[in-house]
Amino acid sequence: MADPFWLTWWLWLAGALALGILEIVLPGFIFLGFAIGAAVTGLLLVLPGFAPGLPVLLLIFAALSLVSWLILRRMFALPHGQVKTFRHDINE
């Protein structure tokens, strides 16, 4: 019997690629966290003998996505209390 489609590692990596492309089109570090979570989940499925059920796999994906989003937020955030201001208009 074949594995269910959610245990196919390359589908998770293809989803990560699609989310990464979506992040380029709509920037904001939202889709990038999901893309990293999907990529790591796909890489975990490559490991031999790793075949959890769908609820566990979705929990792993959600936890990895949240952790990656928090790391990205910490790495790319403005320093505390600083507000981004623009001194000139790029269209002038």
HULIN-V87595 format. One record per backbone hydrogen bond with DSSP energy under -0.5 kcal/mol. NH is the residue of the N-H (numbers start at 1). CO is the residue of the C=O. Records with the same first field share a line. If there is no record, write none. Layout:
NH->CO / CO
This chain:
7->4
8->5
9->7
11->8
12->8
13->9
14->10
15->11
16->12
17->13
18->14
19->15
20->16
21->17
22->18
23->19
24->20
25->21
26->22
33->29
34->30
35->31
36->32
37->33
38->34
39->35
40->36
41->37
42->38
43->39
44->40
45->41
46->42 / 43
47->43 / 44
50->47
51->49
57->53
58->54
59->55
60->56
61->57
62->58
63->59
64->60
65->61
66->62
67->63
68->64
69->65
70->66
71->67
72->68
73->69
74->70
75->71
76->72
77->73
82->79
92->89
